[in-house]
Amino acid sequence: MKKFGNGFFLGVLATLSAVVGALFSFKKTVVEPVENHEQKLDENRKRVLRKQRSAHLN
């Protein structure tokens, strides 16, 4: 019975580590690039608004 308990514990630990690894890699490959792209778009919008405002001051 002790071997079963150790094996079950190691199996659960391995499964949890695989799930955490999959979630981390999903975040790195999918979520962060989308957030970076949105941040760049926001910066470009701000830059365009500043240029438009400064062009109309003259």
Residue frames as a rotation matrix with the C-alpha (Angstrom) as fourth column:
MET 1
0.568 0.823 0.000 0.00
0.823 -0.568 0.000 0.00
0.000 0.000 -1.000 0.00
LYS 2
0.320 -0.519 -0.793 2.94
0.248 -0.762 0.598 2.33
-0.914 -0.388 -0.116 0.63
LYS 3
-0.726 -0.596 0.344 4.17
0.451 -0.034 0.892 2.00
-0.520 0.802 0.293 -2.97
PHE 4
-0.080 0.788 0.610 0.70
0.962 -0.098 0.254 2.87
0.260 0.608 -0.750 -4.23
GLY 5
0.725 0.350 -0.593 0.61
0.571 -0.788 0.233 6.02
-0.386 -0.507 -0.771 -2.07
ASN 6
-0.141 -0.866 -0.481 4.05
0.146 -0.498 0.855 7.12
-0.979 0.051 0.197 -3.27
GLY 7
-0.741 -0.119 0.661 3.17
0.641 0.167 0.749 6.44
-0.200 0.979 -0.048 -6.90
PHE 8
0.287 0.927 0.242 -0.15
0.945 -0.315 0.090 8.25
0.159 0.203 -0.966 -6.60
PHE 9
0.588 -0.127 -0.799 1.53
0.349 -0.851 0.392 11.26
-0.729 -0.510 -0.456 -4.98
LEU 10
-0.507 -0.851 -0.137 4.23
0.164 -0.251 0.954 11.40
-0.847 0.461 0.266 -7.66
GLY 11
-0.496 0.416 0.762 1.59
0.868 0.199 0.456 11.05
0.038 0.887 -0.460 -10.39
VAL 12
0.633 0.751 -0.187 -0.44
0.768 -0.639 0.033 13.93
-0.095 -0.165 -0.982 -8.99
LEU 13
0.287 -0.626 -0.725 2.70
0.147 -0.720 0.679 16.03
-0.947 -0.301 -0.115 -8.65
ALA 14
-0.728 -0.573 0.377 3.76
0.412 0.073 0.908 15.30
-0.548 0.817 0.183 -12.24
THR 15
-0.096 0.788 0.609 0.29
0.979 -0.036 0.202 16.11
0.181 0.615 -0.767 -13.55
LEU 16
0.736 0.370 -0.567 0.14
0.537 -0.829 0.155 19.40
-0.413 -0.418 -0.809 -11.68
SER 17
-0.119 -0.859 -0.498 3.58
0.075 -0.508 0.858 20.41
-0.990 0.065 0.125 -12.90
ALA 18
-0.693 -0.072 0.717 2.57
0.692 0.212 0.690 19.59
-0.202 0.975 -0.097 -16.49
VAL 19
0.364 0.903 0.228 -0.57
0.923 -0.383 0.045 21.72
0.128 0.194 -0.973 -16.18
VAL 20
0.611 -0.202 -0.766 1.37
0.255 -0.866 0.431 24.64
-0.750 -0.458 -0.477 -14.70
GLY 21
-0.507 -0.861 0.032 3.97
0.232 -0.101 0.967 24.36
-0.830 0.498 0.251 -17.46
ALA 22
-0.408 0.443 0.798 1.27
0.910 0.131 0.392 24.31
0.069 0.887 -0.457 -20.14
LEU 23
0.687 0.700 -0.197 -0.43
0.720 -0.693 0.049 27.39
-0.102 -0.175 -0.979 -18.68
PHE 24
0.269 -0.681 -0.682 2.86
0.127 -0.676 0.725 29.25
-0.955 -0.281 -0.095 -18.43
SER 25
-0.728 -0.566 0.386 3.81
0.422 0.073 0.903 28.47
-0.539 0.821 0.186 -22.02
PHE 26
0.026 0.821 0.570 0.31
0.988 -0.108 0.111 29.50
0.153 0.560 -0.814 -23.21
LYS 27
0.740 0.227 -0.633 0.69
0.441 -0.874 0.202 32.81
-0.508 -0.429 -0.747 -21.42
LYS 28
-0.139 -0.909 -0.393 4.13
0.057 -0.404 0.913 33.40
-0.989 0.104 0.108 -22.95
THR 29
-0.820 -0.274 0.502 3.14
0.453 0.225 0.862 32.47
-0.349 0.935 -0.061 -26.51
VAL 30
-0.238 0.826 0.510 -0.41
0.862 -0.062 0.504 33.83
0.448 0.560 -0.697 -26.74
VAL 31
0.618 0.642 -0.454 -1.32
0.785 -0.531 0.318 36.32
-0.037 -0.553 -0.832 -24.04
GLU 32
0.114 -0.651 -0.750 1.84
0.445 -0.642 0.625 38.44
-0.888 -0.405 0.216 -23.78
PRO 33
-0.804 -0.411 0.430 2.19
0.561 -0.285 0.777 39.09
-0.196 0.866 0.460 -27.54
VAL 34
0.027 0.891 0.453 -1.43
0.828 -0.274 0.490 40.28
0.561 0.361 -0.745 -27.68
GLU 35
0.683 0.194 -0.704 -0.88
0.646 -0.610 0.458 42.58
-0.340 -0.768 -0.542 -24.71
ASN 36
-0.327 -0.882 -0.340 2.33
0.477 -0.465 0.746 43.95
-0.816 0.082 0.572 -26.24
HIS 37
-0.653 0.147 0.743 0.56
0.720 -0.182 0.669 44.60
0.233 0.972 0.013 -29.53
GLU 38
0.466 0.884 0.043 -2.27
0.791 -0.438 0.427 46.45
0.396 -0.165 -0.903 -27.78
GLN 39
0.422 -0.396 -0.816 0.25
0.561 -0.592 0.578 48.52
-0.712 -0.702 -0.028 -25.83
LYS 40
-0.690 -0.703 0.174 2.04
0.543 -0.342 0.767 49.51
-0.480 0.623 0.618 -29.05
LEU 41
-0.265 0.683 0.680 -1.26
0.800 -0.238 0.550 50.51
0.538 0.690 -0.484 -30.63
ASP 42
0.699 0.525 -0.486 -2.10
0.714 -0.552 0.431 52.70
-0.042 -0.648 -0.760 -27.64
GLU 43
-0.044 -0.806 -0.590 1.31
0.488 -0.532 0.692 54.38
-0.872 -0.258 0.417 -27.82
ASN 44
-0.768 -0.214 0.604 0.83
0.640 -0.225 0.734 55.06
-0.021 0.951 0.310 -31.53
ARG 45
0.228 0.928 0.293 -2.61
0.840 -0.340 0.424 56.57
0.493 0.150 -0.857 -30.89
LYS 46
0.615 -0.060 -0.786 -1.17
0.581 -0.639 0.503 58.88
-0.533 -0.767 -0.358 -28.24
ARG 47
-0.472 -0.875 -0.107 1.65
0.493 -0.363 0.791 59.90
-0.731 0.321 0.603 -30.57
VAL 48
-0.533 0.349 0.771 -0.76
0.770 -0.179 0.613 60.64
0.352 0.920 -0.174 -33.41
LEU 49
0.585 0.796 -0.156 -2.97
0.781 -0.501 0.373 62.74
0.219 -0.340 -0.915 -31.14
ARG 50
0.273 -0.565 -0.779 0.03
0.477 -0.624 0.619 64.78
-0.836 -0.540 0.099 -29.97
LYS 51
-0.750 -0.584 0.312 1.12
0.533 -0.253 0.807 65.38
-0.393 0.771 0.501 -33.56
GLN 52
-0.132 0.784 0.606 -2.38
0.858 -0.216 0.466 66.42
0.496 0.582 -0.645 -34.60
ARG 53
0.718 0.422 -0.554 -2.68
0.674 -0.623 0.398 68.87
-0.177 -0.659 -0.731 -31.73
SER 54
-0.037 -0.815 -0.578 0.75
0.382 -0.546 0.746 70.38
-0.923 -0.193 0.332 -32.33
ALA 55
-0.668 -0.192 0.719 0.07
0.741 -0.077 0.668 70.75
-0.072 0.978 0.194 -36.07
HIS 56
0.197 0.861 0.468 -2.99
0.792 -0.421 0.441 72.87
0.577 0.284 -0.766 -35.37
LEU 57
0.399 -0.089 -0.912 -1.25
0.750 -0.540 0.381 75.21
-0.527 -0.837 -0.149 -32.96
ASN 58
-0.631 -0.773 -0.063 0.62
0.572 -0.519 0.634 77.11
-0.523 0.364 0.770 -35.67
